[in-house]
Amino acid sequence: QGKTAPEFLHTAAAIMEERGKQYDQPNGERSMGKCVGAFNIITGHTLSESEGWLLLQILKDVRQWQRADYHADSAEDGIAYSALKAEALASGN
């Protein structure tokens, strides 16, 4: 039997907490603002933080469907990116 939806959410939350520890950010991994800022300077575009998270979420979905079998990393990261995207949208970013 596979994971339940709440189990996926708990796993994604744990991943985000661990990434925050790895990158020394008390609120979790928060590098997207800097990434889209650099992207926008280089390209002249106006990508928002939430659009950056959407891009990474799409990347994980594409990777998931390129394989014949289930890939846990893609699924779990996709959930985490969705939550980070929602947070950015709710903050107007």
DRENRO-40733 format. One record per atom (N, C-alpha, C): residue number from 1; atom name; y, z, x. Coordinates in pm, 1 decimal, padded with zeros to 6 digits, always signed. Layout:
N
NUM,CA,Y,Z,X
...
***
This chain:
93
1,N,-00119.5,+00000.0,+00085.0
1,CA,+00000.0,+00000.0,+00000.0
1,C,+00123.9,+00000.0,+00088.1
2,N,+00223.7,-00077.8,+00050.0
2,CA,+00346.8,-00087.2,+00126.5
2,C,+00442.2,+00025.9,+00095.4
3,N,+00555.0,+00023.0,+00160.5
3,CA,+00658.9,+00123.0,+00138.5
3,C,+00722.7,+00104.5,+00001.7
4,N,+00769.7,+00213.9,-00053.5
4,CA,+00846.5,+00208.1,-00177.3
4,C,+00993.1,+00181.1,-00143.4
5,N,+01070.2,+00141.3,-00243.5
5,CA,+01212.7,+00115.8,-00221.9
5,C,+01283.4,+00237.9,-00163.3
6,N,+01262.2,+00359.8,-00217.0
6,CA,+01327.4,+00476.5,-00155.6
6,C,+01284.3,+00499.4,-00010.8
7,N,+01158.1,+00468.7,+00021.3
7,CA,+01113.4,+00483.6,+00160.2
7,C,+01186.5,+00385.7,+00251.7
8,N,+01207.5,+00262.9,+00203.2
8,CA,+01285.5,+00167.3,+00282.4
8,C,+01427.2,+00218.2,+00305.1
9,N,+01488.3,+00274.9,+00202.9
9,CA,+01624.0,+00327.3,+00216.4
9,C,+01629.2,+00440.4,+00318.3
10,N,+01530.8,+00529.7,+00314.6
10,CA,+01526.4,+00640.6,+00411.0
10,C,+01507.8,+00588.0,+00553.4
11,N,+01421.9,+00488.7,+00569.0
11,CA,+01400.1,+00430.2,+00701.0
11,C,+01528.0,+00366.1,+00753.9
12,N,+01596.1,+00290.2,+00667.6
12,CA,+01721.5,+00225.6,+00709.4
12,C,+01825.5,+00329.7,+00749.2
13,N,+01833.5,+00438.7,+00673.9
13,CA,+01928.9,+00545.1,+00707.7
13,C,+01894.8,+00606.2,+00843.2
14,N,+01768.0,+00628.2,+00868.7
14,CA,+01726.3,+00684.5,+00997.7
14,C,+01759.7,+00588.7,+01111.8
15,N,+01741.7,+00459.7,+01088.9
15,CA,+01774.8,+00359.9,+01191.3
15,C,+01924.0,+00363.4,+01221.3
16,N,+02006.4,+00370.0,+01117.3
16,CA,+02151.7,+00373.5,+01139.0
16,C,+02192.1,+00499.7,+01214.7
17,N,+02131.3,+00613.3,+01182.2
17,CA,+02162.5,+00738.0,+01254.0
17,C,+02123.3,+00727.3,+01400.4
18,N,+02006.7,+00669.3,+01427.8
18,CA,+01960.7,+00654.6,+01565.5
18,C,+02051.0,+00560.5,+01644.0
19,N,+02094.0,+00451.7,+01582.0
19,CA,+02184.3,+00358.5,+01650.1
19,C,+02317.7,+00426.3,+01681.1
20,N,+02363.3,+00512.9,+01591.7
20,CA,+02486.3,+00586.9,+01617.1
20,C,+02472.8,+00675.4,+01740.3
21,N,+02357.3,+00738.7,+01754.0
21,CA,+02332.9,+00822.4,+01872.2
21,C,+02327.9,+00736.5,+01998.3
22,N,+02264.7,+00620.2,+01988.2
22,CA,+02252.9,+00531.9,+02104.6
22,C,+02388.4,+00482.4,+02151.4
23,N,+02480.1,+00461.0,+02057.0
23,CA,+02610.2,+00405.2,+02091.2
23,C,+02722.0,+00508.6,+02086.0
24,N,+02684.2,+00637.7,+02079.9
24,CA,+02778.6,+00749.1,+02086.7
24,C,+02885.7,+00744.7,+01978.0
25,N,+02847.9,+00709.0,+01857.3
25,CA,+02940.2,+00708.7,+01745.0
25,C,+02894.1,+00812.9,+01643.5
26,N,+02971.5,+00918.5,+01620.1
26,CA,+02927.5,+01024.5,+01529.7
26,C,+02902.4,+00976.6,+01386.2
27,N,+02968.9,+00870.2,+01343.2
27,CA,+02949.5,+00819.0,+01207.5
27,C,+02848.8,+00705.2,+01201.9
28,N,+02771.4,+00685.0,+01307.3
28,CA,+02675.5,+00576.2,+01311.6
28,C,+02733.7,+00453.5,+01379.4
29,N,+02656.2,+00348.9,+01381.7
29,CA,+02694.4,+00226.1,+01449.8
29,C,+02812.9,+00162.9,+01377.7
30,N,+02923.3,+00144.0,+01448.2
30,CA,+03045.6,+00091.1,+01386.4
30,C,+03112.7,-00011.9,+01477.2
31,N,+03036.1,-00106.0,+01528.4
31,CA,+03092.3,-00204.4,+01620.9
31,C,+03139.7,-00332.3,+01552.4
32,N,+03110.5,-00349.6,+01423.7
32,CA,+03141.8,-00476.2,+01358.5
32,C,+03291.4,-00505.8,+01356.1
33,N,+03374.7,-00406.0,+01333.5
33,CA,+03519.0,-00429.9,+01332.6
33,C,+03567.4,-00491.9,+01461.2
34,N,+03519.9,-00440.6,+01574.2
34,CA,+03557.7,-00495.9,+01704.1
34,C,+03500.7,-00635.6,+01722.9
35,N,+03378.1,-00655.8,+01676.3
35,CA,+03314.6,-00788.2,+01689.9
35,C,+03391.1,-00894.4,+01613.1
36,N,+03422.6,-00867.8,+01486.0
36,CA,+03493.8,-00970.2,+01408.6
36,C,+03636.8,-00987.0,+01459.8
37,N,+03696.3,-00880.3,+01511.3
37,CA,+03829.2,-00893.9,+01571.1
37,C,+03826.9,-00989.2,+01689.1
38,N,+03728.2,-00974.9,+01775.9
38,CA,+03714.4,-01064.1,+01891.7
38,C,+03682.4,-01206.0,+01846.2
39,N,+03592.3,-01218.9,+01748.5
39,CA,+03557.7,-01349.9,+01694.5
39,C,+03681.9,-01420.5,+01639.9
40,N,+03761.8,-01345.8,+01565.0
40,CA,+03881.8,-01404.3,+01505.1
40,C,+03983.3,-01447.7,+01609.7
41,N,+03998.9,-01369.6,+01714.5
41,CA,+04091.3,-01407.2,+01822.7
41,C,+04042.7,-01534.0,+01892.2
42,N,+03913.2,-01539.7,+01919.4
42,CA,+03857.3,-01654.9,+01990.9
42,C,+03862.6,-01781.2,+01906.2
43,N,+03829.4,-01769.3,+01776.9
43,CA,+03815.4,-01888.3,+01691.8
43,C,+03938.1,-01919.9,+01607.7
44,N,+04025.7,-01822.5,+01587.8
44,CA,+04138.6,-01841.7,+01498.0
44,C,+04102.1,-01823.6,+01351.7
45,N,+03979.0,-01781.0,+01324.9
45,CA,+03934.8,-01755.6,+01187.0
45,C,+03977.0,-01615.8,+01142.5
46,N,+03949.9,-01584.0,+01018.6
46,CA,+03985.0,-01451.5,+00965.6
46,C,+03863.3,-01387.3,+00899.4
47,N,+03754.7,-01382.1,+00971.9
47,CA,+03633.3,-01317.2,+00923.5
47,C,+03661.7,-01169.1,+00903.0
48,N,+03615.2,-01113.0,+00791.9
48,CA,+03633.4,-00969.6,+00766.8
48,C,+03511.7,-00892.6,+00816.7
49,N,+03526.0,-00762.2,+00824.2
49,CA,+03414.4,-00677.8,+00866.5
49,C,+03295.6,-00694.4,+00771.6
50,N,+03322.3,-00693.4,+00641.6
50,CA,+03211.7,-00707.0,+00545.6
50,C,+03143.8,-00843.7,+00560.1
51,N,+03219.7,-00947.5,+00590.3
51,CA,+03160.0,-01079.6,+00612.1
51,C,+03075.1,-01080.7,+00739.1
52,N,+03114.5,-01003.4,+00839.2
52,CA,+03032.8,-00989.9,+00960.0
52,C,+02897.6,-00927.3,+00928.2
53,N,+02899.1,-00821.8,+00845.5
53,CA,+02772.6,-00759.0,+00805.0
53,C,+02689.8,-00854.7,+00721.1
54,N,+02754.2,-00933.7,+00635.4
54,CA,+02683.0,-01033.6,+00555.9
54,C,+02614.3,-01134.4,+00646.9
55,N,+02684.1,-01178.7,+00751.0
55,CA,+02626.4,-01273.6,+00845.1
55,C,+02500.1,-01216.6,+00909.9
56,N,+02506.0,-01090.8,+00953.0
56,CA,+02387.7,-01030.2,+01014.9
56,C,+02275.9,-01010.1,+00912.7
57,N,+02312.1,-00977.3,+00788.9
57,CA,+02211.3,-00963.2,+00683.9
57,C,+02141.5,-01098.2,+00660.5
58,N,+02217.9,-01205.3,+00657.3
58,CA,+02159.6,-01338.8,+00640.6
58,C,+02068.7,-01372.9,+00758.6
59,N,+02111.0,-01338.1,+00880.2
59,CA,+02028.0,-01360.9,+00998.6
59,C,+01891.7,-01294.2,+00982.5
60,N,+01891.6,-01169.4,+00937.9
60,CA,+01765.3,-01097.0,+00920.3
60,C,+01680.3,-01160.1,+00810.3
61,N,+01743.5,-01209.1,+00703.1
61,CA,+01668.5,-01276.1,+00597.5
61,C,+01608.0,-01407.2,+00648.1
62,N,+01684.1,-01484.4,+00725.4
62,CA,+01631.5,-01608.7,+00781.4
62,C,+01513.0,-01578.7,+00872.4
63,N,+01527.8,-01478.9,+00957.3
63,CA,+01416.5,-01442.7,+01046.2
63,C,+01294.0,-01399.3,+00966.5
64,N,+01315.3,-01325.5,+00856.9
64,CA,+01203.5,-01279.1,+00775.0
64,C,+01124.9,-01397.3,+00719.2
65,N,+01195.6,-01499.0,+00670.5
65,CA,+01127.6,-01611.0,+00605.8
65,C,+01080.4,-01717.3,+00704.4
66,N,+01112.1,-01704.5,+00832.1
66,CA,+01060.1,-01798.1,+00932.2
66,C,+00917.9,-01762.8,+00972.3
67,N,+00874.9,-01644.2,+00938.0
67,CA,+00740.9,-01597.3,+00973.9
67,C,+00651.1,-01603.0,+00850.9
68,N,+00525.5,-01625.6,+00874.1
68,CA,+00430.2,-01627.6,+00762.7
68,C,+00400.6,-01486.4,+00713.4
69,N,+00414.0,-01388.1,+00802.7
69,CA,+00381.9,-01250.7,+00765.9
69,C,+00508.8,-01165.7,+00760.3
70,N,+00493.9,-01047.7,+00707.8
70,CA,+00603.6,-00951.5,+00693.7
70,C,+00650.0,-00902.7,+00830.2
71,N,+00781.3,-00892.2,+00847.7
71,CA,+00838.8,-00842.6,+00972.3
71,C,+00926.0,-00721.7,+00939.5
72,N,+00876.5,-00602.1,+00971.3
72,CA,+00943.4,-00477.7,+00932.5
72,C,+01085.2,-00468.0,+00986.5
73,N,+01107.1,-00507.2,+01110.2
73,CA,+01240.5,-00496.4,+01170.3
73,C,+01343.6,-00575.4,+01090.6
74,N,+01308.0,-00696.0,+01051.4
74,CA,+01401.4,-00778.5,+00975.0
74,C,+01432.0,-00715.8,+00839.8
75,N,+01329.2,-00666.1,+00772.7
75,CA,+01349.1,-00604.4,+00641.3
75,C,+01434.4,-00478.4,+00651.5
76,N,+01401.8,-00392.0,+00745.8
76,CA,+01472.8,-00264.2,+00759.2
76,C,+01616.6,-00284.8,+00804.7
77,N,+01638.7,-00373.5,+00900.9
77,CA,+01775.8,-00400.4,+00945.0
77,C,+01856.3,-00466.3,+00833.7
78,N,+01793.4,-00554.0,+00755.7
78,CA,+01863.0,-00617.1,+00644.3
78,C,+01914.2,-00515.7,+00544.0
79,N,+01833.9,-00413.1,+00516.9
79,CA,+01875.3,-00305.3,+00426.3
79,C,+01993.6,-00229.5,+00485.7
80,N,+01984.6,-00197.6,+00613.5
80,CA,+02093.5,-00125.3,+00679.9
80,C,+02222.2,-00207.9,+00677.9
81,N,+02211.3,-00338.5,+00706.1
81,CA,+02330.0,-00423.8,+00705.4
81,C,+02389.4,-00434.4,+00565.7
82,N,+02305.0,-00434.6,+00464.1
82,CA,+02355.0,-00437.5,+00326.7
82,C,+02436.9,-00312.6,+00296.6
83,N,+02388.3,-00197.1,+00340.5
83,CA,+02461.5,-00072.0,+00319.2
83,C,+02594.0,-00071.4,+00396.0
84,N,+02591.7,-00119.7,+00519.7
84,CA,+02714.4,-00126.1,+00599.7
84,C,+02814.2,-00225.4,+00538.6
85,N,+02762.3,-00335.3,+00483.3
85,CA,+02848.2,-00432.0,+00414.1
85,C,+02913.1,-00367.2,+00292.1
86,N,+02834.3,-00293.2,+00214.0
86,CA,+02888.7,-00225.3,+00095.9
86,C,+02996.3,-00124.7,+00135.7
87,N,+02972.7,-00050.5,+00242.6
87,CA,+03070.1,+00046.4,+00292.6
87,C,+03201.0,-00024.2,+00331.6
88,N,+03187.9,-00135.6,+00402.5
88,CA,+03306.7,-00209.8,+00445.5
88,C,+03381.8,-00264.6,+00324.9
89,N,+03310.3,-00319.4,+00228.6
89,CA,+03375.2,-00372.1,+00107.8
89,C,+03448.2,-00260.8,+00032.9
90,N,+03383.7,-00145.5,+00019.2
90,CA,+03443.5,-00033.9,-00052.9
90,C,+03569.5,+00017.9,+00018.2
91,N,+03574.9,-00003.8,+00150.5
91,CA,+03690.3,+00038.4,+00229.7
91,C,+03795.7,-00070.3,+00241.1
92,N,+03773.0,-00182.9,+00175.7
92,CA,+03868.4,-00293.7,+00181.7
92,C,+03859.4,-00375.5,+00309.4
93,N,+03748.1,-00365.3,+00378.0
93,CA,+03729.7,-00438.1,+00504.1
93,C,+03631.3,-00550.8,+00486.1
***
